[in-house]
Amino acid sequence: MAPMGKTAVDALAWSLNIFSSVAIVMVNKQLMSSTGYGFRFATTLCGLHFFCTAFINLCVKREKSSASSSGDASASQTGLSEKLMESEQQQQQQQRDENNDDERERDDQ
């Protein structure tokens, strides 16, 4: 079996990055939806994802089976996860603010 070139390794790393990101989003939607499991702790869920990602990276590095470009894909996935976590926190704060406004309006009436 011939060794893969750098371009093929990069393409594989980015494909796995996209696949894992989509899979995480799908799992999150199932866990957090009202028709799913109704898990309401988004920050805890993001923390679990970070822990799992770090554990998998540690295992891969320990086995030395990762290519040099997969570190770049892992770093971008971590950056994307941080942005998503910030976005989720902002959405939760907006929902809390809206709920507080609704309660104030009811109290005023």
C-alpha positions as CSV (number, residue, x, y, z in Angstrom):
1,M,0.0,0.0,0.0
2,A,1.5,3.3,-1.1
3,P,1.9,6.1,1.5
4,M,-0.6,9.0,1.3
5,G,0.6,12.4,0.1
6,K,0.4,15.5,2.2
7,T,-2.7,16.7,0.2
8,A,-4.5,13.5,0.9
9,V,-3.7,13.6,4.6
10,D,-4.9,17.2,4.8
11,A,-8.1,16.4,2.9
12,L,-8.7,13.4,5.3
13,A,-8.0,15.6,8.4
14,W,-10.4,18.3,7.2
15,S,-13.1,15.8,6.2
16,L,-12.9,14.2,9.7
17,N,-13.0,17.7,11.2
18,I,-16.2,18.6,9.3
19,F,-17.8,15.1,10.0
20,S,-17.1,15.3,13.7
21,S,-18.4,18.9,13.9
22,V,-21.6,18.0,12.2
23,A,-22.0,14.9,14.4
24,I,-21.5,17.0,17.6
25,V,-24.2,19.5,16.4
26,M,-26.6,16.6,15.7
27,V,-26.0,15.0,19.1
28,N,-26.4,18.4,20.8
29,K,-29.7,19.0,19.0
30,Q,-31.0,15.6,20.1
31,L,-29.8,16.1,23.7
32,M,-31.1,19.6,24.1
33,S,-34.4,19.6,22.1
34,S,-37.7,19.4,23.9
35,T,-38.7,16.4,21.8
36,G,-35.3,14.8,22.6
37,Y,-33.8,14.4,26.0
38,G,-34.4,18.0,27.2
39,F,-30.8,18.4,28.6
40,R,-30.7,22.1,29.6
41,F,-27.1,22.7,30.6
42,A,-25.3,23.9,27.4
43,T,-22.1,24.9,29.2
44,T,-21.8,21.5,30.8
45,L,-22.4,19.8,27.5
46,C,-19.6,22.0,25.8
47,G,-17.3,21.1,28.7
48,L,-17.9,17.4,28.1
49,H,-17.2,17.9,24.4
50,F,-13.9,19.6,25.2
51,F,-13.0,16.8,27.6
52,C,-13.7,14.1,25.0
53,T,-11.8,16.0,22.3
54,A,-8.8,16.4,24.6
55,F,-8.9,12.7,25.6
56,I,-9.1,11.6,22.0
57,N,-6.2,13.9,21.0
58,L,-4.1,12.6,23.9
59,C,-4.8,9.0,22.7
60,V,-3.9,9.8,19.1
61,K,-0.7,11.6,20.1
62,R,0.3,8.8,22.4
63,E,-0.1,6.2,19.6
64,K,1.8,8.6,17.3
65,S,-0.6,7.8,14.5
66,S,-1.7,11.3,13.7
67,A,-0.3,13.2,10.7
68,S,1.4,16.6,11.3
69,S,-1.6,18.4,9.7
70,S,-4.2,16.9,12.0
71,G,-3.0,19.3,14.8
72,D,-4.1,22.2,12.6
73,A,-7.6,20.6,12.2
74,S,-7.8,20.0,15.9
75,A,-6.9,23.6,16.7
76,S,-9.5,24.9,14.3
77,Q,-12.2,22.6,15.7
78,T,-11.4,23.8,19.2
79,G,-11.6,27.4,18.1
80,L,-15.0,26.7,16.4
81,S,-16.2,24.9,19.6
82,E,-15.3,28.0,21.7
83,K,-17.2,30.3,19.3
84,L,-20.2,28.0,19.5
85,M,-20.1,27.9,23.2
86,E,-20.0,31.8,23.4
87,S,-22.9,31.9,21.0
88,E,-24.9,29.5,23.1
89,Q,-24.2,31.5,26.2
90,Q,-25.3,34.7,24.5
91,Q,-28.6,33.0,23.4
92,Q,-29.3,31.7,26.9
93,Q,-28.7,35.2,28.3
94,Q,-31.1,36.7,25.7
95,Q,-33.7,34.1,26.7
96,R,-33.3,34.9,30.3
97,D,-33.6,38.6,29.6
98,E,-36.8,38.1,27.6
99,N,-38.2,35.9,30.4
100,N,-37.4,38.6,32.9
101,D,-39.0,41.3,30.7
102,D,-42.2,39.1,30.4
103,E,-42.3,38.7,34.1
104,R,-42.0,42.4,34.7
105,E,-44.8,43.2,32.2
106,R,-47.1,40.7,34.0
107,D,-46.2,42.2,37.3
108,D,-47.0,45.7,36.0
109,Q,-50.4,44.6,34.9
